[in-house]
Amino acid sequence: MTFKRSIHELQAIVAATDLFFSERCIGPALRLPVDLSIEELFVNMVKYNRGTHHDITLRLDWIGDAVEVSLTDYDVEPYDPTRAPELDVDAPLAARRPSGMGLYLVSKMVDAIRYEYRNRESKVTFTKSMVQGHA
Amino acid sequence: MLDIRYGEDRHVLLIGRLDAAQAAVAQAFLDDVAPPCVIDAGGLEYISSAGLGVLLKTHKRLAAAGSGIRLVNVNPHVHDVFRYSGMDKLFSVTCGT
């Protein structure tokens, strides 16, 4: 599936994920971490990969007992979201900022995540299983 | 979609999905809320970092006025997001029964 480079595509992404989950009878426990990780990675591509006008490709697969999701952005500079800085979750209120929370949450909520960059294509793939992890 | 409005006892009702596409709507509403601010999140199905940012900004504004926000009736999956982000250390986040 492909989606325009707009946060207003999130509703269509949620609808596509709804269909994927319902067709495979996947339980609700995986839904929030998968939705959140897709949104954070998609929004990150839309916000920071400004030099391209290509649509973003989203792929969802059910492999064994895990959901595997990949997002691919085309004709972009490399940016590895798996190397995002740690978030200081113990910082006092005055020091807390919204920035940096998204990719940090992804790192905490998925079981595995990997980044590939080839021929100016950025591809992020994560998995979330029924048995691993808390969420 | 997101629905945000006042309920009984002037509690703010947060219903649906608070994502990046809905954050501006939530922020516009919460910018007009005066303390004390209790947010009933019993109908909140989903929140992302964009939604957390809205609540963080609102809490900072209201805390400066003497009283921050308090979230009640949060479902366990949504509560995980507050816990992982450390936001539950900044303001009260209570799960529903």
gemmi code that builds the backbone of each chain (N, CA, C; Angstrom):
import gemmi

chains = {
    "A": [
        ("MET", (0.849, -1.188, 0.000), (0.000, 0.000, 0.000), (0.883, 1.234, 0.000)),
        ("THR", (0.438, 2.283, -0.662), (1.191, 3.533, -0.639), (0.316, 4.660, -0.104)),
        ("PHE", (0.982, 5.621, 0.534), (0.265, 6.738, 1.152), (0.969, 8.047, 0.846)),
        ("LYS", (0.180, 9.094, 0.643), (0.712, 10.431, 0.389), (1.499, 10.911, 1.606)),
        ("ARG", (2.343, 11.886, 1.381), (3.204, 12.400, 2.441), (2.447, 13.447, 3.260)),
        ("SER", (1.477, 12.998, 4.029), (0.657, 13.910, 4.824), (0.189, 13.198, 6.081)),
        ("ILE", (0.157, 13.935, 7.196), (-0.350, 13.310, 8.423), (-1.834, 13.003, 8.298)),
        ("HIS", (-2.494, 13.624, 7.348), (-3.920, 13.338, 7.160), (-4.136, 11.957, 6.539)),
        ("GLU", (-3.068, 11.304, 6.133), (-3.160, 9.924, 5.657), (-3.270, 8.927, 6.815)),
        ("LEU", (-3.083, 9.417, 8.048), (-3.108, 8.488, 9.193), (-4.439, 7.761, 9.290)),
        ("GLN", (-5.520, 8.442, 8.961), (-6.840, 7.801, 9.037), (-6.920, 6.628, 8.054)),
        ("ALA", (-6.385, 6.815, 6.863), (-6.393, 5.733, 5.868), (-5.464, 4.601, 6.298)),
        ("ILE", (-4.359, 4.944, 6.941), (-3.437, 3.917, 7.431), (-4.113, 3.081, 8.526)),
        ("VAL", (-4.826, 3.763, 9.414), (-5.553, 3.048, 10.477), (-6.597, 2.122, 9.860)),
        ("ALA", (-7.286, 2.583, 8.839), (-8.307, 1.749, 8.177), (-7.658, 0.515, 7.550)),
        ("ALA", (-6.509, 0.700, 6.938), (-5.809, -0.434, 6.324), (-5.336, -1.419, 7.386)),
        ("THR", (-4.868, -0.893, 8.499), (-4.416, -1.759, 9.598), (-5.600, -2.490, 10.223)),
        ("ASP", (-6.733, -1.806, 10.346), (-7.978, -2.440, 10.834), (-8.292, -3.686, 10.004)),
        ("LEU", (-8.247, -3.512, 8.699), (-8.579, -4.609, 7.780), (-7.585, -5.755, 7.939)),
        ("PHE", (-6.303, -5.413, 8.015), (-5.260, -6.429, 8.167), (-5.479, -7.233, 9.451)),
        ("PHE", (-5.760, -6.557, 10.554), (-5.953, -7.244, 11.835), (-7.229, -8.093, 11.822)),
        ("SER", (-8.300, -7.548, 11.288), (-9.576, -8.278, 11.334), (-9.553, -9.500, 10.419)),
        ("GLU", (-8.926, -9.396, 9.261), (-8.871, -10.534, 8.334), (-8.087, -11.706, 8.914)),
        ("ARG", (-7.145, -11.410, 9.806), (-6.301, -12.467, 10.382), (-6.666, -12.777, 11.829)),
        ("CYS", (-7.731, -12.136, 12.318), (-8.191, -12.355, 13.690), (-7.062, -12.147, 14.700)),
        ("ILE", (-6.276, -11.111, 14.512), (-5.179, -10.812, 15.427), (-5.746, -10.050, 16.623)),
        ("GLY", (-5.345, -10.455, 17.821), (-5.893, -9.881, 19.047), (-5.535, -8.412, 19.232)),
        ("PRO", (-6.291, -7.750, 20.101), (-6.116, -6.301, 20.291), (-4.810, -5.912, 20.988)),
        ("ALA", (-4.153, -6.865, 21.659), (-2.942, -6.507, 22.414), (-1.840, -5.951, 21.519)),
        ("LEU", (-1.822, -6.388, 20.277), (-0.772, -5.920, 19.363), (-1.130, -4.601, 18.706)),
        ("ARG", (-2.384, -4.232, 18.762), (-2.855, -3.136, 17.933), (-2.207, -1.797, 18.273)),
        ("LEU", (-2.220, -1.440, 19.569), (-1.683, -0.120, 19.908), (-0.188, -0.010, 19.614)),
        ("PRO", (0.639, -0.976, 20.017), (2.060, -0.836, 19.682), (2.341, -0.817, 18.183)),
        ("VAL", (1.555, -1.571, 17.407), (1.759, -1.560, 15.949), (1.311, -0.213, 15.375)),
        ("ASP", (0.126, 0.252, 15.775), (-0.367, 1.547, 15.291), (0.601, 2.670, 15.647)),
        ("LEU", (1.032, 2.664, 16.907), (1.912, 3.742, 17.365), (3.228, 3.738, 16.587)),
        ("SER", (3.790, 2.555, 16.385), (5.079, 2.472, 15.691), (4.946, 2.903, 14.234)),
        ("ILE", (3.847, 2.499, 13.584), (3.619, 2.942, 12.202), (3.494, 4.466, 12.161)),
        ("GLU", (2.669, 5.014, 13.064), (2.474, 6.474, 13.035), (3.785, 7.222, 13.251)),
        ("GLU", (4.531, 6.820, 14.266), (5.766, 7.561, 14.588), (6.756, 7.509, 13.422)),
        ("LEU", (6.896, 6.339, 12.810), (7.855, 6.202, 11.705), (7.354, 6.940, 10.463)),
        ("PHE", (6.061, 6.836, 10.193), (5.475, 7.527, 9.027), (5.600, 9.043, 9.182)),
        ("VAL", (5.206, 9.559, 10.347), (5.259, 11.008, 10.582), (6.702, 11.508, 10.525)),
        ("ASN", (7.609, 10.697, 11.041), (9.027, 11.068, 10.980), (9.497, 11.214, 9.530)),
        ("MET", (9.075, 10.305, 8.668), (9.429, 10.401, 7.246), (8.813, 11.644, 6.613)),
        ("VAL", (7.548, 11.898, 6.921), (6.861, 13.051, 6.340), (7.519, 14.360, 6.789)),
        ("LYS", (7.885, 14.439, 8.067), (8.413, 15.691, 8.611), (9.847, 15.969, 8.177)),
        ("TYR", (10.662, 14.920, 8.086), (12.099, 15.166, 7.927), (12.651, 14.825, 6.544)),
        ("ASN", (11.954, 14.012, 5.770), (12.419, 13.720, 4.411), (11.717, 14.681, 3.449)),
        ("ARG", (12.150, 15.943, 3.489), (11.437, 16.999, 2.770), (11.793, 17.061, 1.283)),
        ("GLY", (12.895, 16.429, 0.894), (13.376, 16.610, -0.467), (12.781, 15.656, -1.489)),
        ("THR", (11.728, 14.965, -1.126), (11.118, 14.004, -2.047), (9.608, 14.209, -2.094)),
        ("HIS", (9.015, 13.798, -3.201), (7.562, 13.899, -3.330), (6.930, 12.523, -3.533)),
        ("HIS", (7.744, 11.473, -3.402), (7.220, 10.116, -3.602), (6.294, 9.713, -2.452)),
        ("ASP", (5.333, 8.875, -2.764), (4.504, 8.288, -1.722), (5.348, 7.338, -0.865)),
        ("ILE", (4.858, 7.059, 0.317), (5.526, 6.136, 1.249), (4.819, 4.781, 1.177)),
        ("THR", (5.614, 3.725, 1.080), (5.045, 2.370, 1.003), (4.967, 1.743, 2.390)),
        ("LEU", (3.796, 1.202, 2.700), (3.586, 0.480, 3.957), (3.256, -0.970, 3.627)),
        ("ARG", (3.941, -1.885, 4.288), (3.669, -3.303, 4.081), (3.468, -3.961, 5.442)),
        ("LEU", (2.406, -4.758, 5.551), (2.147, -5.507, 6.778), (2.082, -6.986, 6.442)),
        ("ASP", (2.767, -7.805, 7.256), (2.735, -9.258, 7.081), (2.526, -9.918, 8.430)),
        ("TRP", (1.894, -11.069, 8.385), (1.684, -11.882, 9.581), (2.559, -13.108, 9.435)),
        ("ILE", (3.601, -13.205, 10.236), (4.587, -14.269, 10.094), (4.670, -15.027, 11.416)),
        ("GLY", (4.196, -16.270, 11.406), (4.169, -17.044, 12.642), (3.190, -16.419, 13.609)),
        ("ASP", (3.727, -15.903, 14.717), (2.854, -15.230, 15.683), (3.198, -13.750, 15.792)),
        ("ALA", (3.778, -13.203, 14.726), (4.220, -11.806, 14.795), (3.718, -10.998, 13.599)),
        ("VAL", (3.488, -9.728, 13.866), (3.220, -8.779, 12.790), (4.565, -8.178, 12.373)),
        ("GLU", (4.848, -8.212, 11.064), (6.039, -7.548, 10.541), (5.570, -6.385, 9.675)),
        ("VAL", (6.119, -5.233, 9.968), (5.709, -4.009, 9.269), (6.938, -3.338, 8.671)),
        ("SER", (6.820, -2.909, 7.421), (7.912, -2.123, 6.842), (7.353, -0.847, 6.222)),
        ("LEU", (8.125, 0.219, 6.339), (7.823, 1.497, 5.688), (9.024, 1.872, 4.843)),
        ("THR", (8.760, 2.235, 3.592), (9.844, 2.574, 2.676), (9.607, 3.963, 2.108)),
        ("ASP", (10.663, 4.769, 2.168), (10.618, 6.133, 1.637), (11.649, 6.229, 0.509)),
        ("TYR", (11.303, 6.932, -0.572), (12.094, 6.893, -1.806), (12.753, 8.241, -2.118)),
        ("ASP", (13.940, 8.123, -2.667), (14.716, 9.298, -3.096), (14.983, 10.236, -1.920)),
        ("VAL", (15.523, 9.668, -0.843), (15.774, 10.440, 0.385), (17.212, 10.238, 0.853)),
        ("GLU", (17.643, 11.140, 1.730), (18.934, 10.985, 2.396), (18.787, 9.933, 3.493)),
        ("PRO", (19.896, 9.300, 3.891), (19.775, 8.292, 4.957), (19.448, 8.919, 6.315)),
        ("TYR", (18.573, 8.267, 7.021), (18.341, 8.609, 8.437), (17.906, 7.332, 9.145)),
        ("ASP", (18.721, 6.907, 10.086), (18.472, 5.644, 10.768), (17.711, 5.897, 12.070)),
        ("PRO", (16.416, 5.603, 12.115), (15.638, 5.875, 13.330), (15.993, 4.951, 14.486)),
        ("THR", (16.704, 3.867, 14.191), (17.097, 2.968, 15.282), (18.250, 3.562, 16.092)),
        ("ARG", (18.852, 4.649, 15.581), (19.946, 5.298, 16.300), (19.512, 6.610, 16.952)),
        ("ALA", (18.209, 6.764, 17.114), (17.705, 7.978, 17.778), (18.202, 8.011, 19.218)),
        ("PRO", (18.459, 9.214, 19.743), (18.989, 9.302, 21.108), (17.999, 8.792, 22.146)),
        ("GLU", (18.544, 8.310, 23.251), (17.711, 7.874, 24.369), (16.947, 9.069, 24.935)),
        ("LEU", (15.803, 8.774, 25.502), (15.009, 9.807, 26.153), (15.208, 9.683, 27.661)),
        ("ASP", (15.438, 10.812, 28.323), (15.573, 10.798, 29.774), (14.179, 10.870, 30.381)),
        ("VAL", (13.630, 9.694, 30.686), (12.250, 9.656, 31.185), (12.160, 10.099, 32.645)),
        ("ASP", (13.306, 10.309, 33.270), (13.309, 10.793, 34.657), (13.562, 12.294, 34.739)),
        ("ALA", (13.677, 12.951, 33.601), (13.952, 14.388, 33.604), (12.787, 15.143, 34.254)),
        ("PRO", (13.095, 16.255, 34.936), (12.012, 17.045, 35.547), (11.161, 17.726, 34.486)),
        ("LEU", (10.002, 18.189, 34.918), (9.024, 18.769, 33.984), (9.633, 19.874, 33.119)),
        ("ALA", (10.411, 20.746, 33.728), (10.952, 21.888, 32.979), (11.853, 21.440, 31.839)),
        ("ALA", (12.463, 20.268, 31.985), (13.405, 19.793, 30.971), (12.754, 18.915, 29.918)),
        ("ARG", (11.499, 18.547, 30.123), (10.844, 17.633, 29.174), (10.326, 18.396, 27.955)),
        ("ARG", (10.587, 17.823, 26.778), (10.119, 18.383, 25.513), (9.416, 17.272, 24.745)),
        ("PRO", (8.451, 17.620, 23.882), (7.778, 16.575, 23.096), (8.720, 15.881, 22.116)),
        ("SER", (9.719, 16.596, 21.623), (10.572, 16.005, 20.588), (11.368, 14.821, 21.151)),
        ("GLY", (11.526, 13.813, 20.314), (12.304, 12.643, 20.700), (11.499, 11.535, 21.342)),
        ("MET", (10.256, 11.814, 21.710), (9.462, 10.779, 22.382), (9.015, 9.688, 21.420)),
        ("GLY", (8.733, 10.063, 20.168), (8.148, 9.116, 19.231), (9.034, 7.918, 18.943)),
        ("LEU", (10.242, 8.170, 18.488), (11.131, 7.061, 18.139), (11.557, 6.291, 19.382)),
        ("TYR", (11.646, 6.989, 20.518), (11.962, 6.299, 21.766), (10.847, 5.298, 22.106)),
        ("LEU", (9.594, 5.725, 21.949), (8.466, 4.829, 22.227), (8.490, 3.613, 21.302)),
        ("VAL", (8.813, 3.855, 20.030), (8.895, 2.725, 19.092), (9.925, 1.714, 19.594)),
        ("SER", (11.072, 2.205, 20.003), (12.141, 1.294, 20.456), (11.708, 0.468, 21.653)),
        ("LYS", (10.814, 1.025, 22.468), (10.353, 0.314, 23.661), (9.207, -0.644, 23.364)),
        ("MET", (8.433, -0.381, 22.314), (7.198, -1.130, 22.120), (7.289, -2.255, 21.096)),
        ("VAL", (8.346, -2.262, 20.286), (8.468, -3.346, 19.307), (9.486, -4.370, 19.802)),
        ("ASP", (9.448, -5.554, 19.205), (10.394, -6.601, 19.590), (11.729, -6.430, 18.886)),
        ("ALA", (11.687, -6.019, 17.637), (12.921, -5.847, 16.858), (12.666, -4.787, 15.797)),
        ("ILE", (13.719, -4.051, 15.462), (13.606, -3.033, 14.420), (14.930, -2.967, 13.669)),
        ("ARG", (14.843, -2.821, 12.350), (16.079, -2.699, 11.565), (15.895, -1.654, 10.474)),
        ("TYR", (17.029, -1.112, 10.067), (17.019, -0.044, 9.067), (17.910, -0.449, 7.912)),
        ("GLU", (17.440, -0.198, 6.682), (18.246, -0.456, 5.482), (18.198, 0.795, 4.605)),
        ("TYR", (19.345, 1.108, 4.002), (19.397, 2.237, 3.061), (20.138, 1.767, 1.822)),
        ("ARG", (19.454, 1.835, 0.684), (20.043, 1.346, -0.562), (19.424, 2.123, -1.729)),
        ("ASN", (20.250, 2.584, -2.630), (19.756, 3.293, -3.831), (18.793, 4.434, -3.467)),
        ("ARG", (19.166, 5.173, -2.437), (18.381, 6.325, -1.955), (16.996, 5.925, -1.439)),
        ("GLU", (16.851, 4.663, -1.043), (15.610, 4.208, -0.418), (15.864, 3.903, 1.053)),
        ("SER", (15.055, 4.511, 1.913), (15.119, 4.231, 3.349), (14.006, 3.263, 3.701)),
        ("LYS", (14.376, 2.154, 4.306), (13.372, 1.152, 4.686), (13.547, 0.790, 6.160)),
        ("VAL", (12.464, 0.921, 6.909), (12.458, 0.547, 8.322), (11.502, -0.624, 8.482)),
        ("THR", (11.960, -1.665, 9.153), (11.132, -2.856, 9.365), (11.116, -3.170, 10.858)),
        ("PHE", (9.916, -3.391, 11.386), (9.838, -3.818, 12.789), (8.906, -5.006, 12.917)),
        ("THR", (9.106, -5.758, 14.000), (8.213, -6.887, 14.305), (7.664, -6.729, 15.708)),
        ("LYS", (6.459, -7.217, 15.872), (5.824, -7.238, 17.184), (5.067, -8.563, 17.277)),
        ("SER", (5.426, -9.345, 18.306), (4.813, -10.670, 18.402), (3.802, -10.738, 19.523)),
        ("MET", (3.034, -11.823, 19.492), (2.017, -12.039, 20.525), (2.639, -12.422, 21.855)),
        ("VAL", (3.826, -13.055, 21.804), (4.374, -13.628, 23.027), (5.474, -12.788, 23.650)),
        ("GLN", (6.199, -11.998, 22.833), (7.291, -11.221, 23.372), (6.820, -9.838, 23.759)),
        ("GLY", (7.575, -9.221, 24.663), (7.310, -7.830, 25.009), (6.120, -7.697, 25.945)),
        ("HIS", (5.946, -6.513, 26.434), (4.920, -6.268, 27.436), (3.578, -5.943, 26.800)),
        ("ALA", (3.607, -5.122, 25.746), (2.352, -4.560, 25.240), (1.520, -5.591, 24.492)),
    ],
    "B": [
        ("MET", (-10.781, 8.995, 14.804), (-11.211, 10.368, 15.057), (-11.183, 10.647, 16.554)),
        ("LEU", (-11.229, 11.922, 16.890), (-11.149, 12.339, 18.292), (-12.359, 13.189, 18.644)),
        ("ASP", (-12.872, 12.946, 19.844), (-13.912, 13.809, 20.397), (-13.373, 14.326, 21.725)),
        ("ILE", (-13.361, 15.636, 21.896), (-12.920, 16.230, 23.164), (-13.932, 17.293, 23.558)),
        ("ARG", (-14.450, 17.171, 24.769), (-15.492, 18.089, 25.239), (-15.598, 17.968, 26.746)),
        ("TYR", (-16.392, 18.878, 27.322), (-16.629, 18.807, 28.756), (-17.722, 17.794, 29.062)),
        ("GLY", (-17.516, 17.039, 30.155), (-18.531, 16.130, 30.646), (-19.060, 16.632, 31.973)),
        ("GLU", (-19.541, 15.710, 32.782), (-20.066, 16.092, 34.095), (-18.925, 16.608, 34.967)),
        ("ASP", (-19.250, 17.463, 35.910), (-18.272, 18.007, 36.858), (-17.143, 18.752, 36.155)),
        ("ARG", (-17.389, 19.205, 34.931), (-16.386, 19.956, 34.154), (-15.150, 19.123, 33.864)),
        ("HIS", (-15.258, 17.799, 33.982), (-14.154, 16.944, 33.540), (-14.065, 17.017, 32.016)),
        ("VAL", (-12.835, 16.965, 31.516), (-12.649, 16.933, 30.070), (-12.740, 15.480, 29.603)),
        ("LEU", (-13.620, 15.214, 28.657), (-13.751, 13.864, 28.104), (-12.892, 13.752, 26.851)),
        ("LEU", (-12.045, 12.741, 26.859), (-11.156, 12.506, 25.722), (-11.545, 11.145, 25.148)),
        ("ILE", (-12.042, 11.151, 23.903), (-12.631, 9.939, 23.327), (-12.060, 9.706, 21.928)),
        ("GLY", (-11.621, 8.478, 21.674), (-11.151, 8.131, 20.330), (-9.646, 8.055, 20.241)),
        ("ARG", (-9.090, 8.629, 19.187), (-7.661, 8.500, 18.903), (-6.999, 9.873, 18.908)),
        ("LEU", (-6.005, 10.025, 19.790), (-5.253, 11.280, 19.844), (-3.915, 11.052, 19.145)),
        ("ASP", (-3.918, 11.294, 17.823), (-2.711, 11.076, 17.021), (-2.218, 12.402, 16.438)),
        ("ALA", (-1.244, 12.336, 15.562), (-0.650, 13.559, 15.018), (-1.665, 14.375, 14.222)),
        ("ALA", (-2.622, 13.701, 13.599), (-3.615, 14.411, 12.795), (-4.647, 15.123, 13.671)),
        ("GLN", (-4.820, 14.674, 14.910), (-5.840, 15.238, 15.800), (-5.245, 16.123, 16.892)),
        ("ALA", (-3.919, 16.205, 16.942), (-3.266, 16.915, 18.046), (-3.654, 18.389, 18.080)),
        ("ALA", (-3.775, 19.024, 16.928), (-4.105, 20.456, 16.898), (-5.499, 20.714, 17.459)),
        ("VAL", (-6.430, 19.802, 17.174), (-7.798, 19.937, 17.687), (-7.795, 19.859, 19.216)),
        ("ALA", (-7.069, 18.875, 19.738), (-6.991, 18.697, 21.190), (-6.294, 19.885, 21.835)),
        ("GLN", (-5.230, 20.364, 21.209), (-4.482, 21.486, 21.784), (-5.345, 22.751, 21.840)),
        ("ALA", (-6.099, 22.999, 20.772), (-6.960, 24.195, 20.737), (-7.978, 24.155, 21.872)),
        ("PHE", (-8.536, 22.971, 22.135), (-9.509, 22.847, 23.223), (-8.821, 23.042, 24.574)),
        ("LEU", (-7.710, 22.347, 24.775), (-7.055, 22.358, 26.089), (-6.407, 23.707, 26.401)),
        ("ASP", (-6.092, 24.475, 25.389), (-5.518, 25.813, 25.625), (-6.492, 26.734, 26.357)),
        ("ASP", (-7.779, 26.399, 26.287), (-8.789, 27.234, 26.942), (-9.246, 26.677, 28.284)),
        ("VAL", (-8.669, 25.557, 28.696), (-9.086, 24.924, 29.944), (-8.364, 25.581, 31.123)),
        ("ALA", (-9.136, 25.856, 32.176), (-8.557, 26.453, 33.383), (-8.375, 25.374, 34.452)),
        ("PRO", (-7.441, 25.561, 35.381), (-7.253, 24.576, 36.444), (-8.402, 24.636, 37.454)),
        ("PRO", (-8.671, 23.530, 38.166), (-8.015, 22.219, 38.037), (-8.551, 21.468, 36.815)),
        ("CYS", (-7.680, 20.665, 36.187), (-8.068, 19.981, 34.950), (-8.003, 18.468, 35.145)),
        ("VAL", (-9.170, 17.860, 35.193), (-9.262, 16.398, 35.251), (-9.712, 15.913, 33.874)),
        ("ILE", (-8.923, 15.009, 33.294), (-9.238, 14.485, 31.965), (-9.690, 13.037, 32.119)),
        ("ASP", (-10.933, 12.787, 31.756), (-11.450, 11.416, 31.793), (-11.103, 10.746, 30.459)),
        ("ALA", (-10.138, 9.820, 30.528), (-9.646, 9.167, 29.314), (-10.253, 7.779, 29.132)),
        ("GLY", (-11.406, 7.546, 29.743), (-12.050, 6.236, 29.631), (-12.366, 5.849, 28.194)),
        ("GLY", (-12.569, 6.835, 27.341), (-12.875, 6.553, 25.936), (-11.686, 6.726, 25.014)),
        ("LEU", (-10.515, 6.954, 25.594), (-9.324, 7.155, 24.767), (-8.752, 5.790, 24.364)),
        ("GLU", (-8.795, 5.509, 23.071), (-8.352, 4.201, 22.567), (-6.869, 4.180, 22.206)),
        ("TYR", (-6.337, 5.372, 21.932), (-4.989, 5.416, 21.351), (-4.374, 6.783, 21.578)),
        ("ILE", (-3.075, 6.798, 21.866), (-2.350, 8.067, 21.938), (-0.939, 7.837, 21.414)),
        ("SER", (-0.431, 8.809, 20.671), (0.938, 8.732, 20.159), (1.756, 9.856, 20.800)),
        ("SER", (2.999, 10.010, 20.358), (3.847, 11.052, 20.943), (3.271, 12.444, 20.685)),
        ("ALA", (2.553, 12.608, 19.571), (1.938, 13.912, 19.291), (0.895, 14.241, 20.361)),
        ("GLY", (0.126, 13.241, 20.767), (-0.853, 13.434, 21.832), (-0.194, 13.678, 23.170)),
        ("LEU", (0.884, 12.955, 23.432), (1.629, 13.187, 24.680), (2.152, 14.619, 24.717)),
        ("GLY", (2.584, 15.117, 23.572), (3.080, 16.486, 23.498), (2.010, 17.503, 23.859)),
        ("VAL", (0.783, 17.244, 23.421), (-0.344, 18.127, 23.751), (-0.571, 18.132, 25.268)),
        ("LEU", (-0.558, 16.950, 25.871), (-0.799, 16.872, 27.315), (0.362, 17.487, 28.095)),
        ("LEU", (1.583, 17.291, 27.600), (2.757, 17.871, 28.266), (2.677, 19.400, 28.257)),
        ("LYS", (2.339, 19.960, 27.106), (2.236, 21.421, 26.997), (1.138, 21.955, 27.922)),
        ("THR", (0.013, 21.250, 27.960), (-1.103, 21.677, 28.808), (-0.731, 21.575, 30.282)),
        ("HIS", (-0.049, 20.487, 30.630), (0.353, 20.313, 32.030), (1.332, 21.404, 32.450)),
        ("LYS", (2.264, 21.738, 31.578), (3.221, 22.799, 31.917), (2.507, 24.132, 32.145)),
        ("ARG", (1.562, 24.440, 31.269), (0.830, 25.706, 31.409), (0.041, 25.756, 32.710)),
        ("LEU", (-0.660, 24.653, 33.025), (-1.511, 24.650, 34.205), (-0.688, 24.511, 35.486)),
        ("ALA", (0.427, 23.790, 35.409), (1.295, 23.655, 36.582), (1.864, 25.020, 36.967)),
        ("ALA", (2.152, 25.838, 35.966), (2.665, 27.187, 36.243), (1.609, 28.025, 36.955)),
        ("ALA", (0.327, 27.660, 36.759), (-0.765, 28.373, 37.419), (-1.121, 27.722, 38.752)),
        ("GLY", (-0.369, 26.693, 39.127), (-0.556, 26.098, 40.446), (-1.135, 24.704, 40.468)),
        ("SER", (-1.655, 24.219, 39.349), (-2.271, 22.893, 39.347), (-2.198, 22.308, 37.942)),
        ("GLY", (-1.600, 21.138, 37.838), (-1.450, 20.518, 36.523), (-2.661, 19.712, 36.120)),
        ("ILE", (-2.460, 18.791, 35.183), (-3.568, 17.950, 34.739), (-3.557, 16.625, 35.500)),
        ("ARG", (-4.714, 15.981, 35.497), (-4.844, 14.650, 36.105), (-5.661, 13.795, 35.153)),
        ("LEU", (-5.120, 12.623, 34.782), (-5.834, 11.725, 33.872), (-6.435, 10.574, 34.666)),
        ("VAL", (-7.701, 10.279, 34.405), (-8.363, 9.172, 35.097), (-8.983, 8.224, 34.070)),
        ("ASN", (-9.229, 6.985, 34.525), (-9.897, 5.960, 33.702), (-9.107, 5.562, 32.460)),
        ("VAL", (-7.801, 5.626, 32.526), (-6.961, 5.306, 31.368), (-6.944, 3.789, 31.167)),
        ("ASN", (-7.114, 3.341, 29.913), (-7.098, 1.891, 29.689), (-5.655, 1.367, 29.733)),
        ("PRO", (-5.476, 0.084, 30.040), (-4.119, -0.442, 30.294), (-3.166, -0.275, 29.112)),
        ("HIS", (-3.656, -0.439, 27.880), (-2.773, -0.303, 26.714), (-2.289, 1.145, 26.570)),
        ("VAL", (-3.198, 2.070, 26.756), (-2.829, 3.489, 26.682), (-1.905, 3.845, 27.847)),
        ("HIS", (-2.167, 3.243, 29.000), (-1.318, 3.514, 30.172), (0.136, 3.119, 29.904)),
        ("ASP", (0.335, 2.052, 29.126), (1.709, 1.644, 28.769), (2.470, 2.793, 28.108)),
        ("VAL", (1.782, 3.553, 27.263), (2.434, 4.656, 26.541), (2.893, 5.736, 27.531)),
        ("PHE", (2.053, 6.019, 28.520), (2.447, 6.996, 29.550), (3.615, 6.472, 30.375)),
        ("ARG", (3.608, 5.182, 30.639), (4.664, 4.593, 31.476), (5.992, 4.571, 30.721)),
        ("TYR", (5.978, 4.103, 29.477), (7.220, 4.037, 28.702), (7.829, 5.425, 28.487)),
        ("SER", (6.968, 6.424, 28.329), (7.464, 7.779, 28.052), (7.863, 8.525, 29.319)),
        ("GLY", (7.528, 7.957, 30.485), (7.822, 8.636, 31.746), (6.856, 9.764, 32.068)),
        ("MET", (5.822, 9.901, 31.267), (4.865, 10.984, 31.527), (4.078, 10.739, 32.819)),
        ("ASP", (3.973, 9.455, 33.199), (3.248, 9.159, 34.436), (4.011, 9.619, 35.672)),
        ("LYS", (5.266, 10.058, 35.471), (6.031, 10.618, 36.587), (5.833, 12.130, 36.710)),
        ("LEU", (5.241, 12.712, 35.668), (5.070, 14.169, 35.643), (3.689, 14.597, 36.123)),
        ("PHE", (2.683, 13.748, 35.844), (1.333, 14.045, 36.326), (0.615, 12.734, 36.604)),
        ("SER", (-0.481, 12.824, 37.352), (-1.210, 11.645, 37.790), (-1.927, 10.975, 36.608)),
        ("VAL", (-1.689, 9.684, 36.448), (-2.340, 8.889, 35.398), (-2.907, 7.646, 36.069)),
        ("THR", (-4.218, 7.558, 36.140), (-4.870, 6.470, 36.863), (-5.642, 5.589, 35.903)),
        ("CYS", (-5.422, 4.271, 36.034), (-6.145, 3.322, 35.182), (-7.606, 3.216, 35.602)),
        ("GLY", (-8.458, 2.839, 34.646), (-9.856, 2.585, 34.943), (-10.012, 1.236, 35.608)),
        ("THR", (-11.202, 0.959, 36.098), (-11.441, -0.317, 36.768), (-11.837, -1.358, 35.738)),
    ],
}
model = gemmi.Model(1)
for chain_id, residues in chains.items():
    chain = gemmi.Chain(chain_id)
    for i, (resn, *xyz) in enumerate(residues, 1):
        res = gemmi.Residue()
        res.name, res.seqid = resn, gemmi.SeqId(i, " ")
        for name, pos in zip(("N", "CA", "C"), xyz):
            atom = gemmi.Atom()
            atom.name, atom.element = name, gemmi.Element(name[0])
            atom.pos, atom.b_iso = gemmi.Position(*pos), 0.0
            res.add_atom(atom)
        chain.add_residue(res)
    model.add_chain(chain)
structure = gemmi.Structure()
structure.add_model(model)
structure.setup_entities()
